[in-house]
Amino acid sequence: MFAIKNFLRVVNYRPCFVGLHSLSRVSGVRENALLPCLYFNQVRGKRKSFESLFKSDTDVPTPTKKPVSDSPKHLTPREINTILTDFIRKPEIRNLAADRGLNAKHLRLAFVRFRALCLSGSNLPVELEIVLSDIMVGAALPDDLFGQFMAFAMKIYPHIQCKEELSRICDLRDPAAWYPLARAAGRKIIFHAGPTNSGKTYHALEKFMEAKASVYCGPLKMLANEVYQKTREKGIDCDLATGDERVYCNPENVPCDRVSCTVEMAPLQEVFDVAIIDEIQMLQDPQRGWAWSRALLGIAAKEVHVCGEPAAIPLVRNLLATAGETVEIREYKRLTGLTIENSALQTLSNVRPGDCLVCFNKRDLFKITKELEALGHRVAVIYGSLPPGAKLMQCKKFNDDVDPCNVMVATDAIGMGLNLNIRRIIFVSLKKIDTKSDGKRSLESISVSQALQIAGRAGRFGTQYEQGHVTTLRDKDLNKLKSMLSSFPEPPEKAGLHPTAEQIEMFAYHLPDTSLQSILEIFTELSQMDDSLYFLCNIESFKFLAEKIDSLNLPLRARYTFCCAPVNIKDTIVVSMVLRMAREYSHNKVMTAQWLSRQIQWPPPVPSSIADMTKLESLHDVFDVYMWLSIRFPDLFQESSDVKKMKTTLDDIIVKGLDSLSRLMSNAGSDGAPYQVFNEMFEETSFRPRTLAHELVQSGNISLETLDRLKGNWAHNEMSSQKETQSDPDRSSTSGNRHNLLMT
Ligand SMILES: Nc1ncnc2c1ncn2[C@@H]1O[C@H](COP(=O)(O)OP(=O)(O)OP(=O)(O)O)[C@@H](O)[C@H]1O
């Protein structure tokens, strides 16, 4: 390093900084001061009057002979801190940084890292060390650090240099213009608006089946499947396309002109006669809303039938107006009666056949199921993480007049689309854990829309209970429910958007050395949209996976695809399997069903606890991810049909597990975590975060299982340290504190 310093001195570099200092003193910091080398050319040799501050060039010894005393003044951390504080406090510096594209947040973050670099004392760029020395001896001003600082900031935020191009790429102000095929199709849009069970989807589906070429876009795999099945049962050709499954009615796998798909899979490159977009109010969904926006604006069909809540009409109308389109409204009334009862259920002994108890967490669901079984009921259960096959089996059992199972316990997973023979809906609670777009969780009242959707499941047209009833478990909730059910749902205000693979690719072209995670952060920050109509969907899961696979050698497209995989990032089993798959992919290795079996230790044992059941559900998700990837990378994920068979086997194991939920609940988890933990952690009456452990669990930063393992480990450490304490009493306080942190 001294050799370089001395070289710089030999070529007269030092006066450059003196010049900078004097320039900035006259006029504040100016552009030239940001470019030391440029300025160096202008002022070299003109500042001899400052030479007294330095040794003359001829005095500079060669590196080998250089005495230590010739090095720049060695600065203490305190001195460096003072210089940097003076520097960053200057309004001119902040203004100049802003002119250069460094906003307040980036300025702060870059400065924190810059200061860390300066204080680290090692590997400081030579120029930086010299400027700092010059400032210290009065030969330069703090302003003169600006060039060094900006060079450093550009390395951290390379997008600053090509901000204009990037801003153009992530300009999301006119999404309607992204779909020229749809714009050219001369679309007629019909909105079938009505409450649940009003026949709106039924009428739209009639058009779907009559048309020559048509597409149905549903909110759930299960619903896409149901439409596919019903269409095929009528002898009409139809394909199925969900994220993880493609089924062709043609034996040679040639696509036909009709397809039932999940909304994310809506095909935008074909022109259809009729397209159906179901549950359109979902375009406000924080995670998935983008898929409805995309389908609504992008599907190329002569007739687009949109089904959903009337509350969504204004937003749909406004979105379509941006494409120069209008919408025809067809309103529907509920086909069957729905009565709100005048009293709450009060006790589970009042449950009758045809009742469905709705809870908003698995803890309540399992507890109530156990109590009902103890009362002699045969119970069907439905909750979100249950695989679709198992859900359908539970629905079938419940709907079957001959089957002794005639009571259901469900989470709000029944709120959308399922046709069930429910006589009465009983709300166990009106509160639900809500995950905000920043990932924070809190206990909130359910929305009017959710209450209406769920209550609407009672008294289904064409079932044995055409007159529906609804009530609550507890008296205290009944009035609130009545007021919710007599209200109109809150109109969705904005529709979701999401960066496309093409946009990310163009970003990566401009920022070749930037990680996908940073690309997304920059995208989020620079993106512009019409805030009165749109919001950027929550991409935390995408960013999480992007960070995890950052070190793998994957092409950008593959990286993007892995990050889009349908993964619950709180599920450690699924996340670790996705990472393994990404690693194998990066090594170009084929992943067979046998490979997968080895990874997950297939086949699993029969579940003996709720924790085992949860693991089985995770395995099901792993299969889903494999199949999802097999559609996108068929060359490396070659055995989806074998994996599908494994999935069917797993469905059966899970269904059998559901049949003996009470037994499973009585057993401790396979990892030693008793089921009781659920009850303690999520007890509604005491939901407020009481401990750090509670906060961590509620914020999703730690799972209950991991927490239990930690407790186990720490208890073990505690015991060990107590043993040690007997021989070394001084250590007792530390271990005690650590323990209390978790337990108090
Ligand atoms: N005209 C009809 N003839 C026969 N069956 C009908 C008719 N209209 C609706 N149905 C049946 O009634 C049930 C409810 O209809 P549909 O699913 O269309 O309601 P929806 O308004 O879309 O409700 P949700 O939003 O809850 O799905 C379905 O089983 C459907 O097949």
The ligand as an ORCA input file, in Angstrom:
! r2SCAN-3c Opt
* xyz 0 1
  N     -80.371    -21.879    -12.785
  C     -79.807    -22.870    -12.106
  N     -80.147    -24.116    -12.331
  C     -79.592    -25.110    -11.648
  N     -78.660    -24.961    -10.692
  C     -78.279    -23.721    -10.435
  C     -78.813    -22.606    -11.123
  N     -78.237    -21.510    -10.637
  C     -77.363    -21.916     -9.706
  N     -77.385    -23.244     -9.584
  C     -76.594    -24.030     -8.635
  O     -76.585    -23.338     -7.404
  C     -75.329    -23.418     -6.768
  C     -74.823    -22.009     -6.543
  O     -74.620    -21.369     -7.787
  P     -73.274    -20.612     -8.126
  O     -72.110    -21.404     -7.743
  O     -73.376    -20.140     -9.529
  O     -73.436    -19.396     -7.137
  P     -72.505    -18.159     -6.981
  O     -73.374    -16.957     -6.991
  O     -71.414    -18.176     -7.962
  O     -72.009    -18.390     -5.523
  P     -70.545    -18.427     -4.920
  O     -69.987    -17.069     -5.112
  O     -70.795    -18.753     -3.533
  O     -69.809    -19.474     -5.650
  C     -74.450    -24.226     -7.688
  O     -74.458    -25.540     -7.252
  C     -75.111    -24.093     -9.025
  O     -74.868    -25.202     -9.853
*
